[in-house]
Structures are given as C-alpha cells and as structure tokens.
Amino acid sequence: MFACQEGFRQVRVPKAASLYSYHHPFIRPELLPDARERALQRVRKNMELLYDANALELGFIPDGRWFKWINPSYRPKNRPVRDVGR
C-alpha cells in the first residue's frame, strides 16, 4: 500500500542467502561445536522464513539475488498518461 501511495515503480527484498548475516551470523563463541551448528541452522532457517517465504507469499517474484514486486499502477511523474485509443 505504501509503495503504491508513494508511486514507487518497484520494491525489492534481498534473498536471505545473499546477506552477509546469513553466512556470518553472530553465534555465541562459548557454545560447543554441535550447539553452534544447530544455532547456525536455526538462524538460517529463520532468515529464509523472514525474507524468502514471506516475499513469495506476498507475491514478490524471484529476480537474481532479490525478490521484486512491480507496481502495476506506476506512472512516471513527468510523463503524461497516453490514451491509446486516439
């Protein structure tokens, strides 16, 4: 709704796997190796849900390292709307 109101042409959300924090999350250093691995998997799963699953559910389409939504009502501000029938 905000993107439409503000006249945005499109909105992009990064895929989880393209983020630095996906590959290098902060995990407490005092954890044992098994616990660190479980924490790493949990962080990645949560990021995939937050970024990827929600973007797809909202209708964003995959585009390289991004998900994008294109505003169907976008019109450049300095270009008049053309009547195709004339």
PyMOL commands that set and color helices and strands:
alter all, ss='L'
color gray80, all
select helices_A, chain A and resi 2-5+16-18+20-23+33-57
alter helices_A, ss='H'
color red, helices_A
select strands_A, chain A and resi 10-14+61-63+66-70
alter strands_A, ss='S'
color yellow, strands_A
deselect
rebuild
show_as cartoon
